[in-house]
Amino acid sequence: MVTFVVITIAVWARRARVPVFTRGWLEAAAFLVVAQVGLGVASVTTALSVAPVSAHTLVAATLLATLVRAGTLAHMARSPRAEAASVVTV
């Protein structure tokens, strides 16, 4: 379910007018979630061998950090301060 949500948000960001920098973080999250699924499968098929499990944990932490960063950027883009800063005074 998380895979579906992350990929759907990344596709939506591509179609909507989301800032390029935020969109890049969301696309990275979509890539990481696909890698996470692959590493999860590898972890199970190798009887929980150390290398795939460690990589699975590393990608999970990276995915979390990426989603937090994308959420923070999206929130900052919608804040009143961002709108006020974008107004040009003459």
C-alpha positions, 0 to 999 in steps of 0.5 A: 500500500505504501508503494502505491501511495508513494508512486501515485504522489510522484506521478501526480507531482510530475503532472501538477505544477509542483516545484522541480526541486520538490518533484525531484525528491518525490521521484527519488522516493518512488525509486527508493520504494521500488528498491525497498520492495526488491531488497525485501524480496531479496532478504526473504529469499536469502533466508535473512542474510546480513547483506540484503537485510542491512541494505533493506534497512539502509534504504528504509532510512533513506526513504524516510529522510527523502519523504520528510524532506519532500514534505518539508519542501511542500509545506514551505512552498505553501506557507504564507511567508513563501507567498509574501517573499514571492511578492515583488514590491516596487 
